[in-house]
Amino acid sequence: MWASFRNRLTQTPGQHPLFRDVYSAVTEERGALLYLVARAIQAKRVVEFGSSFGISTIYLATAVRDNIGAGSNANASVVGSEMEPEKCSAATNNLAAAGLSGIARILEGDALQTLAAVDAPVDLVFLDGRKDLYLPVLKLLTPKLRPGAVILADNIRSFEKQVASYVQYVQSGKNGFVSSTLKISDWMEFSVSERTEK
Ligand SMILES: C[S@@+](CC[C@H](N)C(=O)[O-])C[C@H]1O[C@@H](n2cnc3c(N)ncnc32)[C@H](O)[C@@H]1O
């Protein structure tokens, strides 16, 4: 029942209205993973697909803030994306309340358009929006990825069918990524860009 409902939701062009106010966010465990990976690779520029109320954005922006330390860094930023205007403004308010507005902002609208203009080099990408758009969003951002950039994609277990082409693409070894599914929480695909310096 839940599986067929979920399948219908991700096949519609937009998010179902029922989900407009739903507070779906990373668990503490997955938030910790985001924070730790961002710290480990010293991420300074992070892009997020699907920010909702900004909870994952807060984990990512906290890591970027901690990476740059007390000093400021003009290139440090977390760019989130959210298509629902109410969620976008709630996320923006949450970032302000967390004291992270100077580092993070949420772009309102379809990420396939709003994320097209993000600056390179991107150190870390978090994919958590519509599951069947993981691959198009990755392809959009690929030219901006720095060598060794990390791409984390959430909900690999719950949305197995919708993310199948994405997982196949990053794991094939033919598209410039090394990748493995981390079987924690709802499973996250952990991919690393094999791009080399030009
Ligand atoms: C699971 S929630 C994100 C949760 C958030 N990452 C967190 O952990 O706090 C997915 C969000 O992606 C948004 N979304 C889905 N497709 C999108 C698109 N094409 N562009 C921008 N946002 C999108 C939805 O509106 C929804 O709020």
PDBQT file of the ligand as one rigid body, heavy atoms in Angstrom, charges set to zero:
ROOT
HETATM    1  C1  LIG A 201      12.912  14.633   1.603  1.00  0.00    +0.000 C 
HETATM    2  S1  LIG A 201      12.621  16.334   1.425  1.00  0.00    +0.000 S 
HETATM    3  C2  LIG A 201      14.219  17.028   1.770  1.00  0.00    +0.000 C 
HETATM    4  C3  LIG A 201      14.597  16.953   3.201  1.00  0.00    +0.000 C 
HETATM    5  C4  LIG A 201      15.825  17.761   3.533  1.00  0.00    +0.000 C 
HETATM    6  N1  LIG A 201      16.938  17.394   2.662  1.00  0.00    +0.000 N 
HETATM    7  C5  LIG A 201      16.224  17.509   4.965  1.00  0.00    +0.000 C 
HETATM    8  O1  LIG A 201      16.791  16.438   5.237  1.00  0.00    +0.000 OA
HETATM    9  O2  LIG A 201      15.979  18.363   5.826  1.00  0.00    +0.000 OA
HETATM   10  C6  LIG A 201      12.556  16.536  -0.327  1.00  0.00    +0.000 C 
HETATM   11  C7  LIG A 201      12.293  17.971  -0.751  1.00  0.00    +0.000 C 
HETATM   12  O3  LIG A 201      12.686  18.110  -2.113  1.00  0.00    +0.000 OA
HETATM   13  C8  LIG A 201      11.852  19.070  -2.713  1.00  0.00    +0.000 C 
HETATM   14  N2  LIG A 201      11.951  18.877  -4.158  1.00  0.00    +0.000 N 
HETATM   15  C9  LIG A 201      11.514  17.817  -4.889  1.00  0.00    +0.000 A 
HETATM   16  N3  LIG A 201      11.768  17.984  -6.190  1.00  0.00    +0.000 NA
HETATM   17  C10 LIG A 201      12.398  19.190  -6.309  1.00  0.00    +0.000 A 
HETATM   18  C11 LIG A 201      12.911  19.920  -7.407  1.00  0.00    +0.000 A 
HETATM   19  N4  LIG A 201      12.828  19.456  -8.669  1.00  0.00    +0.000 N 
HETATM   20  N5  LIG A 201      13.522  21.098  -7.159  1.00  0.00    +0.000 NA
HETATM   21  C12 LIG A 201      13.595  21.587  -5.889  1.00  0.00    +0.000 A 
HETATM   22  N6  LIG A 201      13.107  20.931  -4.808  1.00  0.00    +0.000 NA
HETATM   23  C13 LIG A 201      12.512  19.751  -5.007  1.00  0.00    +0.000 A 
HETATM   24  C14 LIG A 201      10.479  18.761  -2.130  1.00  0.00    +0.000 C 
HETATM   25  O4  LIG A 201       9.608  19.869  -2.223  1.00  0.00    +0.000 OA
HETATM   26  C15 LIG A 201      10.820  18.355  -0.700  1.00  0.00    +0.000 C 
HETATM   27  O5  LIG A 201      10.655  19.448   0.188  1.00  0.00    +0.000 OA
ENDROOT
TORSDOF 0
